[in-house]
Amino acid sequence: MAFMPNRTATDAPASDPRVVAEARNIVLELRGMVHRELDDIVVGYEEPLDMLIVASMAGGHVLLEGPPGIAKTLLVGAVARVLGVNFKRVQFTPDTSPEEIVGKYVTRHGETTFHQGAVFTNVLLADEINRTPPRTQSSLLEAMQERHVTVEDRTHWLPTPFMVIATQNPYEQAGIFPLPESQLDRFLFKLHLDYSSAETERRILKLPHKGLSPDVLGDVQPLLGAARLQAAQDDLDATVVPDEVGAFIVDLIRYTREAPGVVLGASPRSSIHMLAATKANARLSNRMEATIDDVIAMAPYTLPHRLIVSGVEPDVVIADGLRHASAEAAARRARGGDATPGTAESSNLLS
Protein backbone atom coordinates (compact mmCIF):
# COMPACT_ATOMS: atom_id res chain seq x y z
CA MET A 1 0.00 0.00 0.00
CA ALA A 2 1.52 3.30 -1.05
CA PHE A 3 0.49 6.70 -2.25
CA MET A 4 2.17 9.82 -3.53
CA PRO A 5 1.02 13.09 -1.98
CA ASN A 6 -0.70 15.84 -3.87
CA ARG A 7 1.99 18.47 -4.13
CA THR A 8 0.42 21.41 -2.34
CA ALA A 9 3.75 22.44 -0.79
CA THR A 10 6.60 24.04 -2.63
CA ASP A 11 9.21 21.80 -4.24
CA ALA A 12 11.98 24.00 -2.86
CA PRO A 13 14.43 22.25 -0.48
CA ALA A 14 13.85 22.22 3.27
CA SER A 15 16.79 24.58 3.78
CA ASP A 16 15.19 27.33 1.66
CA PRO A 17 14.42 30.28 3.99
CA ARG A 18 10.97 30.62 2.46
CA VAL A 19 10.19 26.99 3.22
CA VAL A 20 11.45 27.38 6.79
CA ALA A 21 9.27 30.47 7.30
CA GLU A 22 6.23 28.76 5.80
CA ALA A 23 6.78 25.67 7.93
CA ARG A 24 7.13 27.71 11.11
CA ASN A 25 3.88 29.53 10.40
CA ILE A 26 1.99 26.32 9.61
CA VAL A 27 3.29 24.52 12.70
CA LEU A 28 1.75 27.22 14.90
CA GLU A 29 -1.69 26.03 13.77
CA LEU A 30 -0.86 22.45 12.72
CA ARG A 31 -2.31 20.64 15.74
CA GLY A 32 -5.72 22.23 15.32
CA MET A 33 -5.64 21.96 11.53
CA VAL A 34 -4.90 18.22 11.63
CA HIS A 35 -7.68 17.49 14.12
CA ARG A 36 -10.18 19.50 12.07
CA GLU A 37 -9.13 17.78 8.85
CA LEU A 38 -9.33 14.27 10.31
CA ASP A 39 -12.16 14.70 12.82
CA ASP A 40 -14.65 12.77 10.66
CA ILE A 41 -12.09 10.22 9.44
CA VAL A 42 -10.00 9.11 12.42
CA VAL A 43 -12.89 8.63 14.83
CA GLY A 44 -12.19 8.15 18.53
CA TYR A 45 -8.41 8.44 18.26
CA GLU A 46 -7.86 12.08 19.18
CA GLU A 47 -5.05 11.33 21.66
CA PRO A 48 -3.08 8.86 19.48
CA LEU A 49 -3.51 11.22 16.53
CA ASP A 50 -2.08 14.07 18.58
CA MET A 51 0.94 11.97 19.60
CA LEU A 52 1.59 10.92 16.01
CA ILE A 53 1.71 14.59 15.01
CA VAL A 54 4.11 15.33 17.88
CA ALA A 55 6.29 12.39 16.80
CA SER A 56 6.31 13.56 13.19
CA MET A 57 7.51 16.98 14.35
CA ALA A 58 10.19 15.43 16.56
CA GLY A 59 11.34 13.07 13.79
CA GLY A 60 10.68 10.01 15.97
CA HIS A 61 9.25 6.54 15.42
CA VAL A 62 6.07 5.20 17.05
CA LEU A 63 4.89 1.76 18.16
CA LEU A 64 1.11 1.24 18.18
CA GLU A 65 -0.18 -1.66 20.28
CA GLY A 66 -3.75 -2.88 20.20
CA PRO A 67 -6.14 -5.61 19.05
CA PRO A 68 -6.74 -6.25 15.34
CA GLY A 69 -9.49 -4.48 13.44
CA ILE A 70 -9.39 -1.13 15.23
CA ALA A 71 -8.28 0.95 12.22
CA LYS A 72 -4.58 1.29 13.03
CA THR A 73 -3.78 1.25 9.31
CA LEU A 74 -6.40 3.92 8.60
CA LEU A 75 -4.98 6.08 11.39
CA VAL A 76 -1.43 5.90 10.03
CA GLY A 77 -2.50 6.38 6.42
CA ALA A 78 -4.55 9.42 7.37
CA VAL A 79 -1.61 10.97 9.23
CA ALA A 80 0.73 10.44 6.27
CA ARG A 81 -1.88 11.87 3.94
CA VAL A 82 -2.53 14.99 6.00
CA LEU A 83 1.21 15.59 6.34
CA GLY A 84 1.51 15.37 2.56
CA VAL A 85 4.33 12.79 2.45
CA ASN A 86 4.99 9.45 0.77
CA PHE A 87 3.59 6.40 2.56
CA LYS A 88 4.22 2.65 2.31
CA ARG A 89 2.85 -0.29 4.26
CA VAL A 90 4.52 -3.65 4.86
CA GLN A 91 2.53 -6.55 6.32
CA PHE A 92 5.13 -8.44 8.35
CA THR A 93 4.89 -12.23 8.31
CA PRO A 94 7.21 -15.04 9.42
CA ASP A 95 8.68 -15.19 5.89
CA THR A 96 9.18 -11.44 5.32
CA SER A 97 12.82 -11.07 4.27
CA PRO A 98 15.29 -8.29 5.16
CA GLU A 99 15.66 -7.58 1.43
CA GLU A 100 11.99 -6.57 1.27
CA ILE A 101 12.71 -3.97 3.93
CA VAL A 102 16.07 -2.49 2.93
CA GLY A 103 16.40 -3.48 -0.74
CA LYS A 104 18.80 -5.59 -2.78
CA TYR A 105 21.12 -5.53 -5.79
CA VAL A 106 19.85 -7.24 -8.93
CA THR A 107 22.01 -8.09 -11.93
CA ARG A 108 20.34 -8.33 -15.31
CA HIS A 109 22.04 -8.52 -18.68
CA GLY A 110 25.35 -7.76 -17.01
CA GLU A 111 24.08 -4.57 -15.34
CA THR A 112 23.72 -4.36 -11.55
CA THR A 113 21.10 -2.01 -10.09
CA PHE A 114 19.82 -1.39 -6.59
CA HIS A 115 16.15 -2.12 -6.01
CA GLN A 116 14.94 -0.05 -3.08
CA GLY A 117 13.13 -1.72 -0.20
CA ALA A 118 10.10 -0.53 1.74
CA VAL A 119 12.10 1.86 3.93
CA PHE A 120 12.61 4.22 0.99
CA THR A 121 9.64 6.39 1.83
CA ASN A 122 8.70 9.14 4.29
CA VAL A 123 6.28 7.18 6.50
CA LEU A 124 6.58 3.40 6.73
CA LEU A 125 3.81 1.39 8.39
CA ALA A 126 5.41 -1.81 9.72
CA ASP A 127 2.23 -3.78 10.34
CA GLU A 128 2.40 -6.56 12.95
CA ILE A 129 6.12 -6.18 13.39
CA ASN A 130 6.18 -8.85 16.10
CA ARG A 131 5.13 -11.53 13.59
CA THR A 132 8.45 -11.48 11.74
CA PRO A 133 11.75 -13.04 12.92
CA PRO A 134 14.50 -11.04 14.64
CA ARG A 135 16.68 -11.00 11.51
CA THR A 136 14.04 -9.06 9.59
CA GLN A 137 13.18 -6.89 12.60
CA SER A 138 16.85 -5.94 12.94
CA SER A 139 16.93 -4.84 9.30
CA LEU A 140 14.89 -1.85 10.45
CA LEU A 141 17.38 -0.89 13.18
CA GLU A 142 19.96 0.85 11.03
CA ALA A 143 17.25 2.65 9.08
CA MET A 144 15.46 3.82 12.23
CA GLN A 145 18.57 5.04 13.99
CA GLU A 146 20.95 6.08 11.21
CA ARG A 147 18.48 7.05 8.46
CA HIS A 148 20.39 4.92 5.97
CA VAL A 149 20.85 1.26 5.06
CA THR A 150 23.92 -0.71 4.08
CA VAL A 151 23.58 -3.35 1.40
CA GLU A 152 26.66 -5.23 0.15
CA ASP A 153 28.91 -2.71 1.90
CA ARG A 154 27.29 0.22 0.13
CA THR A 155 25.40 2.93 2.01
CA HIS A 156 22.07 4.20 0.75
CA TRP A 157 20.53 7.24 2.43
CA LEU A 158 16.79 7.29 3.02
CA PRO A 159 14.45 10.08 1.96
CA THR A 160 13.88 12.82 4.52
CA PRO A 161 11.85 13.05 6.60
CA PHE A 162 11.64 9.36 7.56
CA MET A 163 9.36 7.84 10.17
CA VAL A 164 8.49 4.25 11.10
CA ILE A 165 5.11 3.55 12.65
CA ALA A 166 4.94 -0.09 13.72
CA THR A 167 1.96 -2.03 15.04
CA GLN A 168 1.72 -5.14 17.16
CA ASN A 169 -1.10 -7.23 18.60
CA PRO A 170 -0.54 -7.88 22.34
CA TYR A 171 -3.16 -10.64 22.42
CA GLU A 172 -1.55 -12.90 19.83
CA GLN A 173 0.79 -15.43 21.43
CA ALA A 174 1.46 -18.06 18.76
CA GLY A 175 4.19 -17.46 16.20
CA ILE A 176 5.31 -14.07 17.47
CA PHE A 177 8.77 -12.63 18.04
CA PRO A 178 8.76 -9.96 20.81
CA LEU A 179 10.78 -6.88 20.01
CA PRO A 180 14.08 -6.77 21.92
CA GLU A 181 14.80 -3.89 24.30
CA SER A 182 17.36 -2.47 21.86
CA GLN A 183 14.62 -1.98 19.26
CA LEU A 184 11.92 -0.80 21.68
CA ASP A 185 14.30 1.94 22.81
CA ARG A 186 14.38 3.31 19.28
CA PHE A 187 10.67 4.17 19.34
CA LEU A 188 9.97 7.69 20.55
CA PHE A 189 6.46 6.73 21.69
CA LYS A 190 4.54 3.56 22.43
CA LEU A 191 0.79 4.15 22.18
CA HIS A 192 -1.85 1.75 23.47
CA LEU A 193 -5.06 1.56 21.43
CA ASP A 194 -8.25 -0.18 22.49
CA TYR A 195 -11.82 -0.72 21.41
CA SER A 196 -13.92 2.40 20.97
CA SER A 197 -17.01 3.44 22.91
CA ALA A 198 -20.47 2.54 21.62
CA GLU A 199 -21.05 6.11 20.44
CA THR A 200 -17.74 6.10 18.53
CA GLU A 201 -18.59 2.78 16.86
CA ARG A 202 -21.91 4.25 15.72
CA ARG A 203 -19.96 7.16 14.16
CA ILE A 204 -17.63 4.68 12.43
CA LEU A 205 -20.59 2.93 10.80
CA LYS A 206 -21.64 6.23 9.23
CA LEU A 207 -18.27 6.68 7.45
CA PRO A 208 -18.22 6.14 3.68
CA HIS A 209 -17.15 2.60 2.78
CA LYS A 210 -16.20 0.85 -0.43
CA GLY A 211 -17.22 -2.72 0.28
CA LEU A 212 -15.62 -3.65 3.59
CA SER A 213 -13.00 -0.86 3.59
CA PRO A 214 -13.35 2.79 4.64
CA ASP A 215 -13.33 5.13 1.63
CA VAL A 216 -12.30 8.39 3.23
CA LEU A 217 -8.59 9.09 2.65
CA GLY A 218 -9.24 10.70 -0.72
CA ASP A 219 -10.97 13.57 1.06
CA VAL A 220 -7.90 14.41 3.20
CA GLN A 221 -6.07 17.58 2.20
CA PRO A 222 -2.25 17.54 2.61
CA LEU A 223 -1.11 20.36 4.90
CA LEU A 224 2.70 20.31 4.79
CA GLY A 225 4.60 18.23 2.24
CA ALA A 226 7.99 16.59 2.76
CA ALA A 227 10.08 19.78 2.43
CA ARG A 228 8.03 21.75 4.93
CA LEU A 229 7.89 18.86 7.40
CA GLN A 230 11.68 18.47 7.18
CA ALA A 231 12.08 22.22 7.64
CA ALA A 232 9.83 22.10 10.70
CA GLN A 233 11.90 19.25 12.16
CA ASP A 234 15.13 21.15 11.52
CA ASP A 235 13.66 24.30 13.05
CA LEU A 236 12.90 22.41 16.26
CA ASP A 237 16.48 23.10 17.35
CA ALA A 238 15.55 26.77 17.68
CA THR A 239 13.21 25.93 20.57
CA VAL A 240 14.46 27.40 23.85
CA VAL A 241 14.94 24.83 26.62
CA PRO A 242 15.57 26.48 30.03
CA ASP A 243 18.07 24.83 32.35
CA GLU A 244 15.28 23.94 34.77
CA VAL A 245 13.54 21.88 32.06
CA GLY A 246 16.74 20.01 31.24
CA ALA A 247 17.33 19.34 34.94
CA PHE A 248 13.76 18.05 35.29
CA ILE A 249 14.32 15.58 32.45
CA VAL A 250 17.58 14.34 33.97
CA ASP A 251 15.98 13.91 37.41
CA LEU A 252 13.10 11.96 35.87
CA ILE A 253 15.32 9.68 33.79
CA ARG A 254 17.71 8.96 36.64
CA TYR A 255 14.82 8.15 38.97
CA THR A 256 13.72 5.34 36.63
CA ARG A 257 17.11 3.66 37.15
CA GLU A 258 16.91 3.79 40.95
CA ALA A 259 13.22 3.22 41.67
CA PRO A 260 12.12 0.09 43.57
CA GLY A 261 11.12 -2.75 41.27
CA VAL A 262 13.00 -1.44 38.23
CA VAL A 263 15.34 -4.00 36.68
CA LEU A 264 16.41 -1.78 33.78
CA GLY A 265 15.74 1.95 33.72
CA ALA A 266 15.59 4.48 30.92
CA SER A 267 18.70 4.86 28.77
CA PRO A 268 20.57 8.06 27.90
CA ARG A 269 18.82 7.84 24.53
CA SER A 270 15.59 8.25 26.49
CA SER A 271 16.75 11.68 27.64
CA ILE A 272 17.35 12.76 24.05
CA HIS A 273 13.95 11.43 22.96
CA MET A 274 12.29 13.09 25.96
CA LEU A 275 13.86 16.42 25.01
CA ALA A 276 12.78 16.14 21.37
CA ALA A 277 9.19 15.31 22.32
CA THR A 278 9.17 18.17 24.82
CA LYS A 279 10.31 20.67 22.20
CA ALA A 280 7.86 19.36 19.60
CA ASN A 281 4.95 19.63 22.02
CA ALA A 282 5.94 23.20 22.86
CA ARG A 283 6.11 24.24 19.21
CA LEU A 284 2.78 22.61 18.42
CA SER A 285 1.36 24.52 21.39
CA ASN A 286 2.44 27.79 19.73
CA ARG A 287 5.41 28.37 22.02
CA MET A 288 9.10 28.87 21.22
CA GLU A 289 10.12 27.86 24.77
CA ALA A 290 9.66 24.45 26.37
CA THR A 291 8.33 24.10 29.91
CA ILE A 292 8.19 21.44 32.60
CA ASP A 293 4.54 20.97 31.68
CA ASP A 294 5.67 19.73 28.25
CA VAL A 295 7.87 17.10 29.92
CA ILE A 296 4.98 15.99 32.15
CA ALA A 297 2.66 15.73 29.14
CA MET A 298 5.11 13.66 27.05
CA ALA A 299 6.58 11.33 29.71
CA PRO A 300 3.71 8.77 29.79
CA TYR A 301 4.17 8.13 26.06
CA THR A 302 7.96 8.37 25.89
CA LEU A 303 9.24 6.33 28.84
CA PRO A 304 7.17 3.32 30.05
CA HIS A 305 8.08 1.00 27.15
CA ARG A 306 11.79 1.46 27.89
CA LEU A 307 11.60 0.05 31.43
CA ILE A 308 11.98 -3.55 32.56
CA VAL A 309 10.22 -3.93 35.90
CA SER A 310 9.37 -6.58 38.48
CA GLY A 311 6.39 -6.29 40.81
CA VAL A 312 5.48 -2.78 39.70
CA GLU A 313 3.87 -1.23 36.63
CA PRO A 314 6.01 1.05 34.41
CA ASP A 315 3.28 3.73 34.48
CA VAL A 316 3.51 3.83 38.28
CA VAL A 317 7.28 4.27 38.10
CA ILE A 318 6.89 7.20 35.68
CA ALA A 319 4.20 8.84 37.84
CA ASP A 320 6.45 8.53 40.90
CA GLY A 321 9.37 9.84 38.86
CA LEU A 322 7.41 12.93 37.83
CA ARG A 323 6.58 13.64 41.47
CA HIS A 324 10.25 13.16 42.40
CA ALA A 325 11.44 15.47 39.61
CA SER A 326 8.83 18.09 40.58
CA ALA A 327 10.02 17.99 44.20
CA GLU A 328 13.63 18.41 43.05
CA ALA A 329 12.61 21.34 40.86
CA ALA A 330 10.76 22.98 43.75
CA ALA A 331 13.81 22.55 45.99
CA ARG A 332 16.04 24.18 43.37
CA ARG A 333 13.67 27.11 43.05
CA ALA A 334 13.58 27.50 46.82
CA ARG A 335 17.37 27.56 46.97
CA GLY A 336 17.66 29.94 44.03
CA GLY A 337 14.63 32.06 44.83
CA ASP A 338 13.33 31.99 41.23
CA ALA A 339 9.73 31.34 40.23
CA THR A 340 8.94 29.10 37.28
CA PRO A 341 5.97 29.88 35.03
CA GLY A 342 3.52 27.02 34.85
CA THR A 343 4.37 25.58 38.28
CA ALA A 344 0.73 25.58 39.33
CA GLU A 345 -0.26 23.84 36.11
CA SER A 346 2.43 21.21 36.68
CA SER A 347 1.19 20.48 40.18
CA ASN A 348 -2.35 20.16 38.85
CA LEU A 349 -1.28 17.67 36.19
CA LEU A 350 0.44 15.54 38.80
CA SER A 351 -2.39 15.56 41.33
C-alpha positions, 0 to 999 in steps of 0.5 A: 500500500503506497500513495504519492502526496498531492503536491500542495507544498513548494518543491523548494528544499527544506533549507530554503528560507521561504520553506522554513518560514512557511513551515514555522507559520503552519506549525503554529496552527498544525495541531488544530488543523490536523484534528479538524481535517481528520475529525470525521475520518480518524474517529475516537483516536484524538489522543493517538492522533495528537501523539503521532503529530508530535512524533512527526515533528520530533522526527521520531518513530512510534509503536502502536499496540492494540487488538486487530481491526481497530483501524490502526492502518487507517490512522497511520494512512490518514496521518501520512496523507494529512502531512503530505508525504509518501507512505508505504505499508509492509505486512510483516509475516514469518517469511518477510525477508530483510531484502523486502525492507532495505532493498537488494542488488539485482544483476540483469544482462550484465548490469547491476542495479539497486532495487529499493526496499520498503524503507525508501519512503517518508512514512513506513507502516510496519504492520504486525512487526512482532510476527516477523523473525529477529533477523528481519526486525533488525533490518529496520534498526539501522534505518530507524537510527541512522536514516540509511541502510547498508547493502553489500557494503554500500550505504544508501541514504533514506528520503527525509523526513523518515518515520516508522510507525509499527503495530503489534497485537498484544493478544496474539501469542502463537508465532510471534517474536517480541521486540528486543529492548534495543529496538523498543528503545528506538521508538519515541512513543509507544501508544496503546489503542483499544476498542472504541465506545459505543457512540464512537462505533456508531460514528464509524458505521456512518463513514463512507465505505467501499465494500468492507474498507473505509473510503475516506482518505481521498478527502484528506487535504495535505497540509505540509509536504515533505520539504516543509515537514523536514524544515519544521523538524530542523527548526525544532532546534531553535526551541528554547529549553531552560536549564530547569527543564533540562534538569527536570528531564535528567531527574526523571530519567535517573529516577527510573534507574533507581526506583524500587522494582525497576530491573532496567531503567531508561537509557541516555537515549531516552533523555534525548527522545524526551527532550525532542518530544518536549520541544515538539509539544511546545512548538505545536502549542504555539510556544518557542520555549519548552516548559516542565509541563511539556515534559509531564505531558510527554513522559507517559508516552515516551518512557514506560516502554523502555523500562523492565520492571518486576512487581510494579507497573512502568506507568507507576514508576513514571508517575512517581518519577514525575513527582520526584522530579517536581520535588527536586525542581521545587527545591532548586527554586527555593534555593535559588529564589526563582519562580517558574511559570507554569508551576501551578499547572504542573502540580495540577497535572500531577495531582 
